[in-house]
């Protein structure tokens, strides 16, 4: 497989025209006859920060779920949220873990649509923005690359507890649109005990709104955005909720389409070449036949298309590249989930099964890499990837708030993947005939120009049982112990035909196969002390793991490469507290952590420009995080501050085929300092509740690849937002005018040095963007 970090993908059937029928449907929705008021109240004192969804006035017929929220009893103060971070209903105040919850109304307040809009509000998290569908998140500096790992990544992505990051390397990284999402939970530190593999650094869990059988509900959103000197984009989104049997059965549907403007000049083909398109569909069906049973079906489909890879070349001015073809990317994800919950008198049973499919189509201009060596013609890589996964889980959790509580579960995860690569160079048949003669050359090519058409197949399984037990020793003092026992196995096979097989192995077709298997147990210990409802202190020890992965990189005798990587492991020690002070008007959440990472898997760069995986010793990450939210004494003024200090580096020098990684090298995507602040002011006593917000973010510098010289980060951004709401007989409307990246910062978000100014690629923050959004909720 010609797996390269900066991948571009072919867009099939890309449509840049507006979808008239969809827009008409949204406009029609605005004039639906009036129904109940907005379910998510927006109290002006909180401005959407850490706020909860209000419990409907009706009495639910279904058992209470983890998506429910419990407002505090202090009017005008901060409210707590019930989360599923530990696979049970808990207030954030009671979770002995580093968890940040971004509620749906907070995401709406800041105009968030994707990771780029809200990850900076999570302390300890870094968003490595590159291509839509391939951009990654790093927690606490636990990464060896700012891009895709050669094998399984260090961050887990979930939807309703269903893993979206399959075992092995990632076909795509899902970035779910946040429209009609109840909340996003960001868990920092390893979460493997309850969430499984690929959560070494942390996890992101999307919780979408479910169908509500109590009432008809609807919402719509329309946006227009522009970049001065570049393109104009727009977005159309809609939601409709219909009770089929009142109090028993309901259906909820979400559709949205987003076109983000291009801003890259590709001198070979034109300007504004990187226009991107996102399409999203979600369906929720909920049936509650009794007050103890709940059956829920969730469907998700999202595709992300970009017409040209938005990197800049180091040898050219910012936002410019030079390629003779477009380098498009398309990623797709589709998920079906069926979940059953039943309330026993002593415990709640949850059983779920899901089918997940992801796809990727890519085209990359390989002329700078192979054009000269293969005769000088234009060289193109076409790559397709496809993965299918099945996930099953059953768990039983004790009910109530007794002195002893427990949770037991089992999970099974299986995935099948296939990557197909095709590399072609114009005139390569003539070039190879000159080297080997026409009879041999004909067996080394497919058609006139293709000289490599290899495939790689991966199958992986993860079987596990897990559990946690908590016991209150003294009043306010609770100890928790947990473990996950798992078996992770993976098999891989590759076919290398054509010229590469002949030059590397002396045959026109080379096949290889390998497998890995591991059985182990991971412990977790937590101690929580809650002297009162305003203060909580905790200590946590937890471990994480991920799969080892075989290498499928092309053989090159000049750069010896290992056959694959072995599983690495990670131990996390942290202490933290949550202080809800001044009658719920000030929330402080400081955390200290120390992480030991051993047998570390790393994505490394070979001298010929290809990447491969290897185990490169150990590293340590130690740091501090602070999250603070303050509803100030000034009526309508709220402040939110996040700060992170992280010192993440290797312990010893390690020799690789790409050179020596020195001891003390900073880990990839691990800026030592990060800050974000939001100041929000709502003018009191005005009917439209006008709110002005200023959002600032600073990201320090860090390498894009372990041991690489190109540094990312070291930039500041400022966003401004003016919004207001008003009520009509047709529902509640909201309007927002905003400017993102006011200072037009050109900070590097991802990239690394490939060894030449002609091929060194890096990604920049998008230029200044001005937008207007209109929201409506029945």
N, C-alpha and C positions, 0 to 999 in steps of 0.2 A: 504494500500500500504506500503510495506517495503522500503520506500524511504530513502536511506542512501547517505551521501555526496560523499563518495569515491566509485563510481559505476564502475563495470566492465561489459563488454558486449560480448556475444557470436558472433563470426564471422562466417557467413554462406557462404560456398563456397569460403573461402579465398584462393587466388592464389598467390604464391610467385614467380612464374616463369615469366620471361620477356614475353611480348606480342610481338611476332615476327612480326606480320602483322603491328602493330602500329609503331614499330621502322622502318620498311621498308618504311612506308608511310612518316615518317619524313625525312628519308635520301633521298627519291625521291623528296621531296619538295625543297631540297637545290638546285637541278639542274633544277628547272623550268626556262624557258627562261627569260632573264632579262626584267624587267619592270620599273616602276617609282622608283625614289629614296625613301629612308626611309622617311615616313611622319613625324615622330617625330625626328626632328633635335636634335643633342646633342652638343650644343655649349660648347667648352672647358672651357670657363670662368665661366660658372654656374655649371658645373659638375652635372646637374640633380637636383639641389636643388631649389625647388619652381619654377620650370620652366614650360613652357606651351607647349601644342601641337600646332605646327605651323598650321596656316590656309592654306588649299590647295590653289593652284593658280587658280583652276577653280572656277567658280561662282556657289555656291550651288543652286539647284533648290528648296530645301526645306527651310521652315522657320528656322531661326537660333535657335539652341537648347542650353540648359544649359551645354552641354558637350564641347562647343566651348571655346577656350582660346584666349586671346588677349595679344600678347606680348607687352612689353613696347617699347618706342621709343628710348631707349638708347642701342646702340650696345655694347655687351659684359657685360652688367649689369644683374641684377636680372629681372625676368619677372613676371607679375601678372597672375593670373588664374581666369577665369570666373567660378563661382561655383553655385550650386543650394541649398546652405545651408538655404536660406530663400525662397525656392520654386519659385525663379525667377532668371533670368540671372543677375549676379552681379560680379564685380571684388571683390576679397578678400579684397581689400583696402576699399571698401564701405560697408562691412558687419559689422553692430553693434552687434557683437556676437563673442564669442571665438571659432574660427574655424581654424584648421590646415589642410592644403591640401598637400597630398603626391601624386605627379604626377606619372604616369606610368613609365616615364623614370627615375625618382628618385628611385622608387622601384626596377627597373632593375639595377641601378647603385650600390645599396647596396646589391643586390642579394636576395631581399625579396621574400618569397613565402607565408608565413602565418603570423598571428599576432605576433608570437615570434620574427620575423625578423624586424618589423617596429613600433610596438606600443610604444617602448621606445623613438621614435622620436617625440612623441606627449606630450607636457608638461601637467602635471596634470593627466596622464593616467597610470594605472598599469595593467600589464598583469599577470594573475594568472594561470600559465601554469600547467595543470595536465594531463588530457586525451584529445587527439584530439577529437573535437566535443562536449566537455563538459567544456573546459577552458573558463574563463570569463575575461571581461575587467571592471575595475572600474575607474570612473572619480571623481576626487576631494574628494576621501575618502568616497563617498556615497555608503556604503555597510555594511552589517552586517555579511557577509561571503565572503571568497575568492573563494568559489565554487558556485554551483547552489543554488539559493534561493528556499525556500520552496514554494513560490508562484512566481509571476512575478518578473523578475529581475529589476535592477535599470539602466541598459544600454540598449538602443535600437539598433538593428542591421537591416540595410536596404540594398536593392539592387534596384537601380533606383527608390528610394522613396517608394518602397514596403516593408512593415515591415516583417522581418524574425523572430522576437521574438513575438510569439503569446500571447494573453491574458492568464493569469494564469501561472502555472509553465512551465519551458522549457523542451520540449522533447530533444532538442539538441540546441547547440549554433553554428551557422554556422561560419566557418572560410574559406572564399572563397579564392582559389588560385589566386594570383595576376597576373598571366601571361595574357597579353593582356587586362589588366584593364587600363582605361584611367586615373583614379585617385581614391583615397580614401579620403573622407572628414570626419574628426573627429571633432565633435561639443561638446564642453565642457559646462557643466551646463544644467539645464532642458530645453528640447526642445518640451514640450508637446503642446504648442500653435499650432505649425505647424505640428508636427510629431505624436502626440497622446500619449498614455500611455507608460509606461516602458521606459521613458527617463528622470528619476529623475536626474541622474548624467550626462547623455550625450548620444550621438548617434554616430554610425559609418554607413556611407553610401558608398557603393561600386558603382562606375560608370564604367561599362565595355565599351569597345569600341564597337560602332555600325557598322553595315554593311555600306560600302561606295560604292555608285553606280558610282563613277567617274573612278575607275581603279581596275585592279587585284592587290591583295596584298597577301603576305604570310610571315610567320615567323616560326622559329623552334628553339628549345632549347634542349640541351642535357647536363646532369650533371652526375658526379660520385663523391661520397663522402665516406669518411671513418673515423672511430673513432679508433685511435691506441689501439690495444688490444681488439677491438670489431668487429662489422660487417662492411661491405661495402654496400652502398645504391646507388641508381641512380634515375634519373628523365628523362622523355621524354615528350616534349610538342610541339604542333603544331597549327598553325592558317592558315586559307585560306579564302580569301575574293573574291567573284566573282560577278561582275555586270551582272545581267540578262538582264535588259534594261538600257543602259547607261544613267545616269542622273535621272533614275526613280526608278529602282528596283535592290536590291542587297541582297546577302546572305553572312553571315560571320559565320564560324564555328571554334570552339576551342576544342581540345582534349588534355588532359594531364594525365600522370600517374607518381606517385612519390612513391618510397620505401625508407623510412628513417630507418637507421640501429638501431638495438636493442643494449641496454647497461645494462640491468638489469639481475642480476643472481637470479633466483628463485631456491633455493636449493632443492625444492621438485621435480623440473622437468628439470632443466638445466640452461644454460647460454644464454645471449643475447635473452631473451624470448619476449621482447617487440617490435619486428619489427612492423612498422606501414606502411599502404598503403593508398594512397589517389588517387581517380579517379575523374576526373572532365570533364564535357562536357557543352559547351555553344553554343547556336545558336542565331543569330540575323538576322531578316528579316526586311528590311526597304523599304517601298513603298512611293514615293512622286509623286502622280498623277498630282499635280499642285504646283506652287510656294507658295501656302498658306496652303497646307494640307500635313500631314505626318502621316503614319500609321506604327507602329513598333511592332514587335513581338519578345519577348525575352524568351529563354528557358534556364534553368539552372538545372543541375543534378550533385550532388557531393556526394560521399560516403567516409567515413573515417573509416578505420579498424585498430585495434591494437591487436596483438595476446596475450598480457598479460599486465595487468594494471601496469604501470611503477612506482609504489610507492616503497619507501624503508621503512623498519621497524625500529623504534627507537632502538629496542633491538639488531639490527644487524649492521654491517658496511655499509657505504654508497653504494648505488646502489645494495642492497641485500634485499631479502625477502624470506619467507619460506611458501609455500603453496603447497598442494598435487595435485592441478589442475591448469590449465591455467585459467586466469580471463580475457577473451577477451571482447572487446567493438566494436560495430559497430554502426555508426550513418549515416543517409542518409537524403538528402534534395533534393526536386524536386520542381521547380517553372515554371509556365507558366504565362507570362504577355502580355497583348495586350493594346497598348496605342495609342491614337489619339490626334494629335495637330493641331489646326487651327488658323491661324492669321486673326483676324478681323482688321479693320482699327484702332480701339481704344483699343483692348485687345487681349490676346492670351488665347485660350481655351485648356485645357488639361483634357482628360478623360481617365481613366485607370481601368482595372480590372485584377485580378490575382488569381490564384489557387496555393496554397502552401501545400506540404505534407512533413512531417518529420517522421522519424522512428528511433527507437533505440532497439537493442538487447543486453542483458547483462547476464553474468554469474559471480557470486561472491562466493568465498569460505567463508561460514558462520560458519565453524567449530569453529573458535576462539570465536564466539559469542554465539552459541546455541548447539554446539556439546555435551558439558557436561550436560547441562540441559535437553537434549532430548535423553539421553541414551548413549552418548559418541561416536556415529558414525559420519562419515564425513557428513557435512551439506552443501548444495548448494542452492543458490538463483538463479533462472532463471527469468529474467524480460524482457518483451517486451513493447514498447511504440509506439503509433501511433497517429499522429495529422493531421487533414485536416483543412485548413483555406481558406476563401474567402475574398478578399479585393477589395473594389470599392472606387474610389475617382474621383471627378470632381472639377476643380477649374478654375477661370477666373482671369487673372492678367493683369493690365493695361500695355500699351506699352509706350516706349519712356522714356524721362527723364524730364517730366514736373514737375511743382512745387508740384502737388498733384498726388500721386500714391496709388494703392490699390490692394488688393488680396482678393478674396472670394472663399470659398470652402466647400465641404461636403464630409464626408467619412463614410463608413460602413465596419465593420470588424467582422467576425464571425468565431469561431473555435470550432472543436469537437475533443476531446482527449479520449484515452483509455489506461490504464496501466493494465497489467496482471502480477501478481507475482506468482511464484510457489517455495515453500521451501520444500526440502526433506532431510531426515536424514536416513542413512543406518540403518536398524533394528528398526525404530521408531514404527512399528506396535506391536512388542513384548514388547517394553517399555511401550506403552500406554495400552496394554492389562493387564500388571501387575498393572497399576494404577487404571483402570476403569472396567476391564473385557473385554472379547473379543467382546461381543455384542455392547457395547458402543464404543469401540475402532474402530470397523469397520466403524462407521459413522463419525469418526474424521479423517480418512485418505482417500487418493485417490491413489489406487495402493498400493504397499507394503511400500513405503517410504515417500510419500508426505503428509504433515500435514497442509499445508496452500496453497490455490490456489485462492487468492482473486483478485478482479478487482475493478478499480476506473474509473468512467466516468466523464468528465468535458465538459460543453458547456459554451461558453462565447461570448458575443456580445459587440461591442463598436460602438455607433452611435454618430456622432458629426458634427457640423458646425463650421467653423473657418474663421477668416479674419484678415487682417492687413491694416492699413491706414497710409500713411506717408505724411507729409506736410512740406515744406521748409519755415520756418518762416522768416529767414534772409539769406543773402548770406552765404552759407556754413553750416547753422544751420538747422537741420531737426529733427522733432519729429515724433515718430512712436508709434501708439497704436494698440493693437491687443487683441484678445480673442478667446477662444475655449469653446463652450458649448457642453457638452457631457453627454451621459448616458452609464454607464458601468454596465452590468449585467452578473451574472455567476451562474450556477447550478452545483451541484456535487452529485453523488450517488456512494455508495460503497457496495460491497458484501464481507463479511468476513466469509468464511466457515471453517469447520474442527476444529482442536484442539484449535486454537486461539479464535474462536467464543465461544467454550464451556468453556474455561478457563476464558474468559473475560466477557461473557454475559450469560452463562448457556444454550446456545442453539447451535445446530450444524450449523446454518446459521443465520448470523446477517446482516441486511440491514440498511443503513442510507441514508438520503438525506438532502440537505441544499441548500440555494440560497442566493445571495447577489445582491443588486442593488444600484446604486448611480447616481444622476443627479447633475451636478455642472457646474461652469464656471471658467475658468482660465484666468487671465489678463496678459498682457505683455506691458511694456512701455520702450521705448528706446529714448535716445537723442544723436544725432550724430553731431559733429562739425568738418568740413573739411575746414580749412583756405586755403589750397592749395592741389595740387595733391600729395604732399610728406608727408602730415601729416593728421591724422584722430584721433579724440578723441571721446569716447562714454561712456554713462552710460546705464545700462540695469537692469531692474527688470523683473523677469520671475518666473513662478510657474510650478511645475510638479506634476504628480499624477501617481498612478498605482492601479491595481485591488486589492481588498482583496481576500483571497483564503481560502476555507474550509480546515481543517486538515483531513487527512485520516489515520493518524498513529494509530497503534494497541493500544487498550485500555490497561492500566496498572494502577490498583488502587493505587499503591505506588507512581506514578508520574502523578498527575492530569494534564490534557492537555486541553487547550481551544478548542472549536469546530472549530475555524478558526481565520483569521485575518480580520480586517477592513482596508479600504483603508487608506494609509498614504498620506501626502502632504509635499511639500517642497517649500520654498521661497528663491530665489537667487538674491543677489544684487552684481553687479560688475561694475568696471570701467576699461577701457583699452584704449590703443592707438596703432596705427600702424604708424611707422615712416620709410619712404623710403628715405634714406639720401645718400649724396655724389653721386648724379647722378645715383641712383638705384644700388649702390654697397653695401649698408648696410641697412638691414631690421631689425628693432627692434619692438617686440610685447610684451610689459609688460601688465599684468592684475592683478588686486586685486579683491578678491571676499569674500563674507560673505554669508553663507547658513544656514538657520534655517529649521530643519527637525522635524516635529511633527507627533505624532501617529505612530512612526516608526515601520515598520514590520521587524521582525528579525527571522533568522533561529537559533534555539536553540538546545542544546544537552541534551537529557533526561538521567537520571541515568542508564537506561538500554541500552544506546548506540544508540537509535533512535533519529532522529531529528524531530522537529515540528515547526510550525510558531506561532508567538505571537506578539502583539503590546507591545512595551516596552518603552513607553515614548518618549522623545525628545533628539535631538542631535544638535550640531553645527559644521560646517566646515568652517574654514576661512584660507585664504592663499594667495599666490602670485605665478604667473607663468611668465616665461620669455622665449621667443623664439627669437633667433638672428641668422641672416645669413649674412656673410661678404665675398664679393669678394675682396680680399686684393689687395694692390698695387703690390704685387709680382705676376708676370704673372703666371697664372695657379694655384694659391693657394686659396682655399676657406675654410672657417670655418663655422660650424653650431653648435650652443649651445642651449640646452634646460635646464631649471632649474625650480624646483617646491618646494615650502614650503607649507605644508598642516598640519593644526592642527584640527583634526576631533575627537570629543569625545562626550560621553553622558553627559546630564545635571544633572540627578539625579539617585540615586540608585533604582534598580528595582528587586523585588523578582520573581524568576521563579522556575519551577519544577526541574531545573538542578542546582539551587543555586542562589546567589545574584550577579547581575551585578552592580558593584560599580559606583557611579557617577564619571565622569571624565575618564571612561574607553575609551581607544583608539578604534576607529571604525576599523572593519576588513579591510584589504587591503588598509590602509591609511598611507603609510610611510610619515614621516614628511619631509624627504628630498629625492629628486630624481634629478639626473643630467644625461645628455647624450651629447656627443660631437662627431662631425665628422670633421676630418681634411683631406682634399682631395687635392692632388697635381698632376696636369697634366703637364708632361714635355713639354714645349713649342717647337714648330717648328719641331716636329717629326711626321712622317707620320702616325704611328700607335696610336698616342695620348696616350701613356702609362700613366696610372693614378694609384697612390698609395694612399690608404685610410686607416685611423686608426679610429675605432669607439669604444668609451668608454661609459659604462653605469654604474651608481651607483644607487642602490635601497636601501632605508633605511628599518628599521624593522617595522613590524606591525603584529597584531594577525591574524591568519587565520579565526577565528570565534570570534564574539563579546563575551567578557567575558572569552575567552579561554587562556590558558597559553602558547600554542605553538606559537612562533613568526616566521614569514616568512621574507624574504628579508635580508638586511644587507650584501650585496655582491657587488663586482665590476666585470665587464666583459670587455674584450678587444678583438676586432675582427680586423684582418688585411686583406686587399684586394688589389690585383694587377690586373689591367685590361687594355685592349687595343682594338682598333678597326682597321679594314683594309677593303678596298673596292676591289671588284672583279667584272668582268662582270656579275656574278651571284647574286650580291647583296652585302650588308654590313655584315661583320662578326665581332663578338666580342668574346674575350676570357677573362676569369677571373680565377685567382688562389687565394684561400682564406683560412684563418684559423679562425674559430670561437671559442670563449672562450679559447684564447691563454694560459691564466694562469690556466686553468682547475679548475675554481671556482666551489665549491660544494654548492652554495647558495640554500636555500629552497624557492621554488616559490609558494607553496601552501601546506596546511595541517593543522591539528589541533589535539589536545589531546582527544582521546576517552576514557581515563581512565586506560589503561593498556599498558605496553611495548610490549605485544604480538599483540595488535591490533592498536596501534598508528601508523598512516601512514603519510608519508610526501613525497612531490615531489621535486626532485633536478634538477638544471640546467643540461642539457645534457653535457657529457664530451667533451673535445676538439675534434673538427671536422675539417678535411681537405678536401677541395673540389676543383673541376675544372668544369667550365661551359663554353660551347660553344654556342653562340647565332648567329642566321642568320636572316636577314630581306631583303626581296626582294628589 
